Amino acid sequence: MMGACLALFVGAWAVVRLFSMPVAIGMCVVAMVIPPVAAMIANRRGPEDRWWDDPSGDPKSDEWWDELDGKKRREP
């Protein structure tokens, strides 16, 4: 995706601008949108990914969060 982004940008200003400035600007706008979209696609999680339930590694913190989430009953 990043190669396409670079190709659009370089092609727009090296070649296309000589024929049509609005098309070159449009190509740059498309090239500008590609990196954020690529980051969103690369970082998305599936519905089966339950990353918010992963333990943090700190037993005291995990116990506290379990108590807040109602997973453990609070001892009197």
N, C-alpha and C positions, 0 to 999 in steps of 0.2 A: 504494500500500500504506500509505503514511503517512497519507493521508486517511482510509482505513478505520480505521486505528488511532485516530486522533483522534475519529472519529465513534463508535466503540465506547466509548471512554473517556467522552466527553461525554454520550453517550446513556445510558450506564449510570448515571451519577450525577445526571443532570438529570431523567430520566424513569423508567427501569426500577426504580431503587431504591425508588420510591414503591409499586411493586406487588410486587417480589420482591427481597429483599436477596441471596440466594444467586445468582440469575441475574445481578445487577449485578456481583457479585464475579467470577463466571465470565467475564463480558464483559471485565472489567479484566485478568484473567489472559490471555485471548486477545489483548487489546491489548498486553500486556506482551511476548508472544512474537513478535509481528509484526516489530518492528525488527531483532532479531538474525537472523531468518529472511530478511528482505529483504536484509540485508548479506551473508549467505552466498550467496544467489542472485545478487546483483549482482557478487560477487567471484569466483565460481567460474570455473574454466578448463576448457576442453575437452581431450579426450585428444590432440588434434593440437597444442595449445599446449605448446611446449617452452621455457618461460621459463627453466629452469635452465641451458640451453645458451647463452643469450644472452651475448655478450661484455660485460664490465664497462666497457670503454673504456680501462682501464689495461693497456698491452701487457705489462708485467712480471707483473702479477697474472694476466692471461689465460694467459700462457706457463706460469706456475707451476701453475695449475689444470689446463691441458691435460696437463702432465707427470704430475700426480697422477692424472688420469682415464685415463692411458694412451693419450692421443690422439697424443702425440709421444714419440718415443724419446729417452731421455736420452743426451746426447753425452758420451763418456768424456773 
